[in-house]
Amino acid sequence: MVSPDELLVTRLGACRVRSPLNLSNVAGDYVPDYTDDQGRVLLDVEFADGEQVASLGFERAGARREIFFDPSAVRAAIVTCGGLCPGLNNVVRSMVLELHHKYGVRDVIGYRYGFEGLNPSVGAEPLRLDPPAVEDIHKHGGSVLGLSRGLQDVSVMVDTLVRDRVSLLFCIGGDGTLRGAKAIGDEVLRRGLAIAVVGVPKTVDNDVAWVDKTFGFDTAVEIARQAIDGAHSEARGARNGVGIVKLMGRDAGFITAAATVASEDVNFCLVPEVPFDLDGPRGLLSQLERRLVARGHAVIAVAEGCAARFTADVSHDASGNARYANGASDVGPILRDAISQHLKHRGVPSTVKYIDPSYMIRSGPANASDAIFCNELARNAVHAGMAGRTNVLVGRWHRRFTHVPLALVTKQRKRIDPDGALWLSVVESTGQPRLYNTASVQVPAV
């Protein structure tokens, strides 16, 4: 349950500066409206007939008539952290253009290589960002600012913001980045500084809590589907062909599930949130053998985080995230070898092909859907910062853009609900049965 206090958005102070956007509050005058400060987006839009409807909601994002900062005195900074993600450059570009052309902010810098850029003893000098500097960056993958993982000393980072006279800091990243942004925002507030810290949710895993989608996810799913298409062709081209595709997703299987539904050619979808066994009468190997007898080929899509079912011996990156890409912790080769050995032992002639698109799904430019989404997120983040909102994430909930306190976002990660609509779509698309033996199943907490 979420309490009303957890939804309160921190403000640096009263908004007394008239916005330069020249929008309207008059309906029907063919001019876009400002967003009312009292606007809310309900947490839950579903209810039972006769049930009392709860009124808890997120503050609605958008441009305000009055803002906190005088644009002529603002210096804005942008930092991109974590791993690559389609759309990073789109967000940076849209932020710069909104600040420059709409608000008249002429001083924007980009800290390089993640939070390292806010530590003078580690990072490189920041980049100057203006319209010519970002003119074509949205056409390319990666980040023009570079990225890194891990948090630097918070006090040092805030000292850097003070030294550089930064008024707005935009932190673009996933769960670890948002925890870092909160730490920076907390220190800023402790010191009584007028610096707004605004997060933008970025991760192909789509596992940031309290947002319905993170940017880059749609592009990653599109590329993942191409890998599945290749696995399907390989499987159909051989007698008892099996195509295995391993996709990114440490703790959440959203990419694997969405790509499965998009392709409609996957027969077994394996994600961290839903238990499965390899062995036993209802395990994957037995069900796969039945599938080959019936149809002569099969395609398996598996999220990398499923490796946790086979080993606890994993390394971690600088942000504390588990690495499932090497040796005994790589679920792709584990499945490939287990399937090959099982079918050989059972005397079933087969061809098993393994495809790992790996970082390809996150390193390219954004597709059209993500490009639109990035632009909307970026503009709303600028509106939030100029209005003095801080320690806040700009996200989307029920297709409305929202302000979500970072303290709430960083309390948990979003995961697939095995009883929800997405997993129902997966099961109906694949036709897969339960892949576990009842006595051995341990249902993970979601």
WOPETA-V664985 format. One record per pair of residues at least 24 apart in sequence whose C-alpha atoms are under 8 Angstrom apart, sorted by the first residue. I is the first residue (numbers start at 1). J is the second residue. If there is no record, write none. Layout:
BEGIN
((I,J) (I,J))
END
This chain:
BEGIN
((4,56) (6,405) (6,407) (6,408) (7,57) (7,58) (7,59) (7,404) (7,405) (7,408) (8,59) (8,405) (9,59) (9,389) (9,390) (9,391) (9,392) (9,403) (9,404) (9,405) (10,389) (10,390) (10,391) (10,392) (10,405) (11,388) (11,389) (11,390) (12,68) (12,194) (12,195) (12,196) (12,388) (12,389) (12,390) (13,68) (13,388) (14,68) (15,66) (15,67) (15,68) (15,69) (15,387) (15,388) (16,66) (16,67) (16,68) (17,66) (17,67) (17,68) (17,69) (17,70) (18,65) (18,66) (18,67) (19,64) (19,65) (19,66) (19,67) (19,103) (20,102) (20,103) (20,104) (21,102) (21,103) (23,65) (34,62) (34,63) (34,64) (34,65) (35,60) (35,61) (35,62) (35,63) (35,64) (35,65) (36,64) (37,64) (41,397) (41,398) (41,400) (41,402) (43,397) (58,402) (58,403) (58,404) (59,402) (59,403) (59,404) (60,400) (60,401) (60,402) (60,403) (61,380) (61,383) (61,384) (61,394) (61,401) (61,402) (61,403) (62,380) (62,383) (62,384) (62,401) (63,380) (63,383) (63,384) (64,383) (64,387) (66,387) (67,386) (67,387) (67,388) (68,386) (68,387) (68,388) (69,386) (69,387) (69,388) (71,103) (71,104) (71,105) (71,386) (72,104) (72,105) (72,106) (73,105) (74,105) (74,107) (74,166) (74,167) (74,168) (75,105) (75,106) (75,107) (75,108) (75,109) (75,165) (75,166) (75,167) (75,168) (76,105) (76,107) (76,108) (76,109) (76,166) (76,167) (76,168) (76,169) (76,170) (77,108) (77,109) (77,110) (77,111) (77,166) (77,167) (77,168) (77,169) (77,170) (78,108) (78,109) (78,110) (78,111) (78,169) (78,170) (78,171) (78,172) (79,110) (79,111) (79,112) (79,113) (79,114) (79,115) (79,145) (79,169) (79,170) (79,171) (79,172) (80,111) (80,112) (80,113) (80,114) (80,115) (80,143) (80,145) (80,146) (80,147) (80,171) (80,172) (80,173) (81,113) (81,114) (81,115) (81,146) (81,147) (81,148) (81,149) (81,171) (81,172) (81,173) (81,174) (81,177) (82,114) (82,147) (82,148) (82,149) (82,150) (82,173) (82,174) (82,176) (82,177) (83,147) (83,148) (83,149) (83,203) (84,142) (84,143) (84,147) (84,362) (84,363) (85,141) (85,142) (85,202) (85,203) (85,204) (85,215) (85,216) (85,362) (85,363) (85,364) (86,141) (86,142) (86,215) (86,216) (86,217) (86,219) (86,220) (86,362) (86,363) (86,364) (86,365) (86,366) (86,367) (86,370) (87,138) (87,141) (87,142) (87,215) (87,216) (87,365) (87,366) (87,370) (87,371) (87,374) (88,138) (88,141) (88,142) (88,143) (88,172) (88,202) (88,374) (89,137) (89,138) (89,140) (89,141) (89,142) (89,143) (89,144) (90,137) (90,138) (90,366) (90,371) (90,374) (90,375) (91,374) (91,375) (91,377) (91,378) (92,134) (92,378) (93,131) (93,134) (93,135) (93,137) (93,138) (94,374) (94,375) (94,378) (94,379) (95,375) (95,378) (95,379) (95,381) (95,382) (96,129) (96,130) (96,131) (96,134) (97,130) (97,131) (98,379) (98,382) (99,382) (100,130) (100,131) (106,130) (110,145) (111,145) (112,145) (112,146) (112,147) (113,145) (113,146) (113,147) (113,148) (114,145) (114,146) (114,147) (114,148) (114,149) (115,148) (115,149) (115,150) (115,151) (115,152) (115,157) (116,148) (116,151) (116,152) (118,152) (118,156) (118,157) (118,158) (118,160) (118,161) (119,152) (119,153) (119,156) (119,157) (119,160) (120,160) (138,365) (138,366) (139,365) (139,366) (140,364) (140,365) (141,363) (141,364) (141,365) (141,366) (142,363) (142,364) (142,365) (149,317) (149,318) (149,319) (150,176) (150,318) (150,319) (150,320) (151,180) (151,319) (154,183) (154,184) (154,187) (155,184) (155,187) (157,184) (158,184) (158,187) (158,188) (166,195) (167,194) (167,195) (167,196) (168,195) (168,196) (168,197) (168,198) (168,385) (168,386) (169,195) (169,196) (169,197) (169,198) (170,197) (170,198) (170,199) (170,200) (170,381) (171,197) (171,198) (171,199) (171,200) (172,199) (172,200) (172,201) (172,202) (173,199) (173,200) (173,201) (173,202) (173,203) (174,201) (174,202) (174,203) (174,208) (175,207) (175,208) (175,410) (175,413) (176,319) (178,406) (178,409) (178,410) (179,406) (179,410) (181,391) (181,406) (182,391) (182,406) (182,407) (185,390) (185,391) (186,391) (195,390) (196,385) (196,388) (196,389) (196,390) (196,391) (197,385) (197,389) (197,390) (197,391) (197,392) (198,381) (198,384) (198,385) (198,389) (198,390) (198,391) (198,392) (198,393) (198,394) (199,381) (199,391) (199,392) (199,393) (199,394) (199,406) (200,377) (200,378) (200,381) (200,393) (200,394) (200,395) (201,393) (201,394) (201,395) (204,255) (204,362) (205,248) (205,249) (205,250) (205,252) (205,253) (205,254) (205,255) (206,252) (206,254) (206,255) (206,414) (207,252) (207,254) (207,413) (207,414) (207,415) (208,409) (208,413) (208,414) (209,409) (209,410) (209,412) (209,413) (209,414) (210,395) (210,397) (210,404) (210,409) (210,414) (211,395) (211,396) (211,397) (212,395) (212,396) (212,397) (212,398) (212,399) (213,395) (213,396) (214,395) (215,370) (215,373) (215,374) (216,362) (216,366) (216,370) (217,255) (217,370) (218,367) (218,369) (218,370) (219,361) (219,362) (219,366) (219,367) (219,369) (219,370) (220,255) (220,361) (220,362) (221,255) (221,256) (221,258) (221,259) (221,361) (222,259) (223,360) (223,361) (224,255) (224,256) (224,259) (224,357) (224,361) (225,259) (225,260) (225,262) (225,263) (227,355) (227,356) (227,357) (228,259) (228,260) (228,263) (228,265) (228,266) (228,299) (228,301) (229,263) (229,265) (231,299) (231,353) (231,354) (231,355) (232,265) (232,266) (232,298) (232,299) (234,353) (235,297) (235,298) (235,299) (235,351) (235,352) (235,353) (236,296) (236,297) (236,298) (238,297) (238,350) (238,351) (239,296) (239,297) (239,349) (239,350) (239,351) (240,292) (240,296) (240,297) (240,298) (240,348) (240,349) (240,350) (240,351) (241,296) (241,297) (241,298) (241,350) (241,351) (241,352) (241,353) (242,297) (242,298) (242,299) (242,300) (242,350) (242,351) (242,352) (242,353) (243,298) (243,299) (243,300) (243,352) (243,353) (243,354) (243,355) (244,299) (244,300) (244,301) (244,302) (244,332) (244,336) (244,352) (244,353) (244,354) (244,355) (245,299) (245,300) (245,301) (245,302) (245,332) (245,354) (245,355) (245,356) (245,357) (246,301) (246,302) (246,303) (246,304) (246,331) (246,332) (246,354) (246,355) (246,356) (246,357) (246,358) (247,301) (247,302) (247,303) (247,304) (247,356) (247,357) (247,358) (248,303) (248,304) (248,305) (248,358) (249,303) (249,304) (249,305) (250,303) (250,304) (250,305) (250,306) (250,322) (250,323) (250,324) (251,305) (251,415) (252,303) (252,305) (252,414) (252,415) (252,416) (253,303) (253,305) (253,415) (253,416) (254,415) (254,416) (255,303) (256,301) (256,302) (256,303) (257,422) (257,423) (257,426) (258,422) (258,426) (260,301) (260,426) (260,429) (260,430) (261,425) (261,426) (261,429) (261,430) (264,429) (264,430) (265,299) (265,430) (266,298) (266,299) (266,300) (266,301) (266,429) (266,430) (267,298) (267,299) (267,300) (267,430) (267,431) (267,432) (268,299) (268,300) (268,301) (268,430) (268,432) (269,300) (269,301) (269,302) (269,426) (269,430) (269,432) (270,300) (270,301) (270,302) (270,303) (270,306) (271,302) (271,303) (271,305) (271,306) (272,303) (272,305) (272,306) (272,308) (273,415) (273,416) (273,417) (273,418) (273,443) (273,444) (273,445) (273,446) (274,418) (274,443) (274,444) (275,435) (275,436) (275,441) (275,442) (275,443) (275,444) (276,434) (276,435) (276,436) (276,441) (277,435) (277,436) (277,437) (277,441) (278,435) (278,436) (280,436) (280,437) (281,437) (282,434) (282,435) (282,436) (282,437) (283,435) (283,436) (283,437) (284,435) (284,436) (285,339) (285,342) (287,435) (289,343) (302,331) (302,332) (304,330) (304,331) (304,332) (305,331) (306,331) (307,331) (332,356) (377,401) (415,446) (416,446) (417,446))
END
